[in-house]
Amino acid sequence: MIRNPVTRRLTHAALAVAFWLTAFPAAGATTETSQSGPAQAHPGKADPRTETVLIRNTTVIDGTGAAPQPGVDLLIRGDRIEAIGESLQASEGARILDGTGKFVVPGLIDTHVHLQFPIVFQLSPEEKTVVVDHTPKAFLYNGVTTVLNVSAANEWILPRREAQRNGELVAPTIYALGESFKPVDGWGSRHGGALEDAAAARRMALELVDADVDGFKLIIEDGLGSQGTHVEMPDDMLQAIAEVASENGMPLYSHAINLHEYHRAVDIGSRAIIHGLEDPIPEGDTLIEELIEGGITVVPTASLFESFLHPDPAAGLELQDPVLEKTLPGFLLQRMRDPDYMAEEKRLFSQASNMDAYTWAESRLPVFRENITRLHEAGVKLAVGTDGGGTVGYNYQGYNTPWELKILVECGLTPMEALVAATRNGAEVIGIDNEVGTVETGKLADLLILTANPLDDIENIRRIEWIIQQGQPHPRDEFAFQP
């Protein structure tokens, strides 16, 4: 039985679109008009199956790697892209967006997030609730229209996945792996749900199949670095999970970080390895060939490891970037500007990881980057993920997704290749590339309208004017944090 995560999305698509129409009426803007007159501030409840949006005279960068298409129109009907071409016609009453001098790209896809994590340790329960409740909008504000939540308690994440599908939660489209697999005293076991043996792992795998999760996350690693600070997943446990996955068409997403763990992830047929590689690849090692032969995507999460030590330079020395200020609650950003507060955060994470995680990160960052370059040059497919929310430092949800693209460019990808990694490749990692990830007729209209060309400077991926999710355009500030 092959499980397709698209099926659930299609089941609830109409309800979700209807919610967007009523919850977020079109804002009056100088760039938006109607075939029958000026845009209305509150257009009413249009039928999501027939509502039409026409983007006029724009440049489409479709996420396939093909050359940009300048001077074209893009027609959206309901939640689908109906046509891309010149001088397209729309029905009377259609919403018209002026795309002159602007660029349409696919919505970004972050394939490694934790919606349930509040970024830092030192918050009250009430403050954590504020941060976590806003996190889905933080992703949307930064152009992320689809996320893969790779580990959370089933009773927490699965209702949120369904609430988003049903139009009850403003969020990127959520795909969820449920609780992660890890042995007792393994990495991640501090969050609960650790497994005693292979039999327990098999029972949990079958329970996750019954819960209809979108894949399995296996924490293979024994902690950061080569110190073995945690218990590595034993072979019989790994095989029990892989067998259930194979029997039920569940993709495997492996949490691995060193060369030995990477080889184990390859051996079980992972769809993706969702962290970068901290070890140099020695001469004669067959890892790269095996990754390519197995069609395994690597999600380097380079911004995660950088964020141990510093934020994206775009944030500024005082974390004063206006985009960042609209991404986070002000109280959280204010505290993170305090060096003493951040020093305590580092102490708390080093305590949780049973090592000096920050000395380790500083020593391994050059290797992580070198391996991105080497894997890319060899033809290994890369996708974008941030591990957003993990309590390591400046690991901002949403805000760091564009940073991940920038790091990929710094490691040798072209801006076009980085954009493909964040769109088409991300969709392939989740298994939804027949629905999203590229700007093509028939696909869901999850799009961004940018005011500057990301191929000239990948930093321009932050220059967002409109976020279009399932065919419904939203001015960016609808998703900014509101005190």
VODOTOR-879724 format. One record per residue (C-alpha): residue in one letter; x, y, z. Coordinates in pm, whole numbers, plus 50000, padded with zeros to 5 digits. Layout:
<rs>
AXYZ ...
</rs>
This chain:
<rs>
M500005000050000 I501555032849888 R500525062850092 N500355095849907 P500355127050127 V498655146349846 T495395127149898 R494695143350233 R495555177450097 L493125174349810 T490365162050040 H490385194550232 A491585219249967 A488215235349903 L487545240350272 A490975255550322 V490545279650035 A487135290050164 F488665297450502 W491345319650351 L488695339150162 T486675346750472 A489475349750727 F491725371350510 P489755394050274 A491745410950003 A493505442250117 G493035473249904 A496345479749728 T497525500749441 T498805470149258 E495455452149268 T492455459649052 S489365441748930 Q488105435648582 S484935453548690 G486535482148884 P488875489949175 A489655463249432 Q487245460949722 A488545459950078 H486075432250162 P485155413749843 G482745389450008 K482615351749994 A483625341949643 D483285305949540 P486825291749581 R486225267449296 T485735295449045 E487415326849181 T490015339748938 V493295358248998 L495335372248710 I498925383948757 R499745407248471 N503095412848297 T505405395048538 T508535373548518 V507955337348614 I510855317348761 D509175283648770 G511395263249005 T512345237148746 G515665253548666 A514415265748329 A515145301248213 P512875328648351 Q509785337548148 P509575375748128 G506515395848028 V503925368848089 D500575366848263 L499685339948513 L496045329548553 I494795312348868 R491325297448895 G490325284749237 D493425269249389 R495105259549059 I497335275848801 E495225275548486 A497505292448233 I500835310048186 G501315331147875 E500975364647707 S497835386247703 L495685361947900 Q492065370947958 A490185367948285 S486495368348358 E484765399348487 G485335404048859 A488725386848861 R491375400149095 I494165415948894 L497675419149040 D500155440948854 G503345420748814 T505305447048624 G508925446348738 K508145417348973 F508985380548990 V506755350549058 V508415320249216 P507055289149387 G506345291549758 L509305279349962 I509265244650116 D511105238350444 T511625200950488 H512885201350846 V510885221451098 H509585218451453 L506455239251490 Q506235229751857 F509625243851965 P509895279652102 I513515287351986 V514825293652340 F514675276852680 Q514085307052904 L510415315152858 S507405312553083 P504655288252979 E502525317752868 E505375332052659 K506045298352499 T502395296752398 V502635330652228 V505765320552035 V504445286351929 D501015299551834 H502615325551605 T505165301951446 P503005290951149 K502515327351049 A506255333351091 F506855307750818 L504225322950590 Y505575358050647 N508945345850520 G507505329250211 V507305293250332 T504025278250210 T504745241450291 V506565225450584 L507565190450687 N507315188251066 V509775160551135 S509105152651497 A506355160551746 A503985141451968 N501185127551754 E498505142451976 W500075176951922 I500975177851553 L498295156551386 P495345178151500 R497215208651373 R497855191951040 E494145185451006 A493175219951133 Q495285235550859 R493665212850598 N490195221850727 G490855259250722 E490905262451100 L494605271351135 V496495298450947 A499675280050854 P501755266550571 T500495233150446 I501725209250715 Y503085174450654 A503895155450972 L506085125951064 G504705122551415 E506885111151704 S510485102951608 F512095069151666 K514965069051916 P516325044152170 V516425049452544 D519145075152616 G519395082752245 W519625117352093 G516215133652134 S515145110452414 R514895140352650 H511695149452463 G510095115952558 G508955085552362 A512225066052374 L512085029152275 E513334999552479 D513884974752196 A513074964451839 A509654950651936 A508664984152084 A509905001451769 R507794978751551 R504694985351762 M505275022751739 A505785020651363 L502475002651319 E500745028351540 L502125056351322 V500865038651011 D497415037151167 A497685074151256 D498315081650887 V501515101350934 D503435112950628 G506595092950698 F508945080550971 K511795100051130 L514615078351264 I517225093751495 I520195071851412 E522905093751558 D524555091251899 G524805128551954 L526845156751807 G530405149351706 S532315117251756 Q532105116652134 G529155092852154 T527315113152414 H524065093952349 V523035058652257 E523085050851886 M520085032751742 P520844995051735 D520634975251412 D517634953951507 M515594984651598 L516585001751274 Q515624971451067 A512274966851244 I511285002651158 A512524999450800 E510524967250750 V507264983350862 A508005013250639 S508594990850339 E505454970650403 N503305002150425 G504875025950174 M506155049650442 P509165071050344 L512095071850585 Y513735104350694 S517005098050876 H518535120451139 A522225113651079 I525285135551100 N528545116251068 L529895093150798 H529035060750977 E525445072251039 Y525085084050679 H526015049350555 R523425033850786 A520795057850656 V521675047850299 D521495010850380 I517865012750496 G516725031550185 S516055065950334 R514235090450113 A516225118650270 I518945124650527 I517825155550709 H521075169550847 G524415178250695 L527565157050714 E530165166950973 D532955143350858 P535205147450556 I534495120550295 P537705100350261 E539225089949932 G537685057449814 D534535060350024 T531445051249823 L528945073650004 I528385098249721 E527825070749466 E525395053349702 L523425085349765 I523055091049391 E522215054949313 G519625053949592 G518025086749487 I518545099849840 T518225137149899 V520395154950155 V518895183250358 P522015200250499 T520345222850761 A523445244550733 S521705274550888 L521035253551198 F524725247551261 E525595283651182 S522875295451420 F524675279251712 L527105308151687 H525385337551518 P522225348051335 D521925353750963 P524095384550898 A520995400250740 A519555402651093 G522105429351186 L524375431851488 E521475443151708 L518925419751550 Q517325450651404 D516255437751061 P512615449051013 V511785415150859 L513035397551173 E511135421951393 K507895412651213 T508715375551234 L509045372451612 P507245384851920 G509025416152040 F509665402752391 L511585373052250 L513745394252021 Q514475418852301 R515765391152525 M517875376152249 R519645409752214 D521015404852568 P524435387252564 D523925373552915 Y520585358352815 M522155341252513 A525115329152721 E522655311352949 E520895296652646 K524205282052532 R524835267552877 L521435251152882 F521825235352538 S525345222852613 Q523915206952927 A521165190352726 S523615177652463 N526145164752721 M529025183552554 D530355217552461 A528125220452157 Y529415254752059 T533085245652038 W531995215451833 A529915237151597 E532725261851543 S535125233751455 R532725215951217 L531195244851023 P533925244650754 V533405207250699 F529625210650674 R530115237050405 E532785217350219 N530485187250206 I527615207750064 T529935218549785 R531235183449725 L527815166749728 H526375192849494 E529255190949248 A528925152949241 G525215154849160 V523635145949495 K520225162549522 L519925188749795 A516785203249952 V516185231150202 G515475225550569 T516355245450880 D515465224851189 G513695257351278 G512835261751645 G515475239151794 T516895255552106 V520505259651992 G520795297351952 Y519515319451672 N517445292251508 Y514515313451395 Q511495296451238 G510645310550898 Y513305337550900 N516135312450862 T514675294950556 P515935322050317 W519255320950503 E519545284050415 L519285293450044 K521975319750089 I524345294750249 L523775270549960 V524805298249721 E527885305449931 C528735268449899 G528685269649520 L525075265549407 T523785291849169 P520805312149290 M518685292149046 E519935259149191 A519285271449545 L515755281449448 V515135247049296 A516435231149618 A513905251749816 T510965244049589 R510915214649348 N513415193849545 G511565200349870 A508325188649712 E510065156849597 V511355150549949 I507795151550083 G506375132849781 I504075160749660 D505935172449350 N502925164549130 E501035191749322 V503455219149431 G507075230249406 T506995244849054 V504995271248870 E503225249948610 T499695247848476 G497515223848672 K499505226748993 L498355242649316 A498975279949320 D501415282949611 L503435312749494 L505415343249599 I505465376649421 L508845393349475 T509825429349408 A513395420349307 N515065392349112 P516365363849331 L518635352549046 D520545385349069 D520955381849445 I519485352849643 E518895377249930 N516045390649716 I514045359749811 R513145380850116 R511655408549900 I508125394849925 E505075415549830 W502395388449808 I502125353049941 I499655332349738 Q498545300449912 Q496205276749732 G495265304449493 Q494495331449751 P496755362549750 H497755377850084 P499785409250138 R502825399150340 D501975419550646 E498875398450712 F501285373150864 A503455397351062 F503445393851440 Q500765415451600 P501355423551970 
</rs>
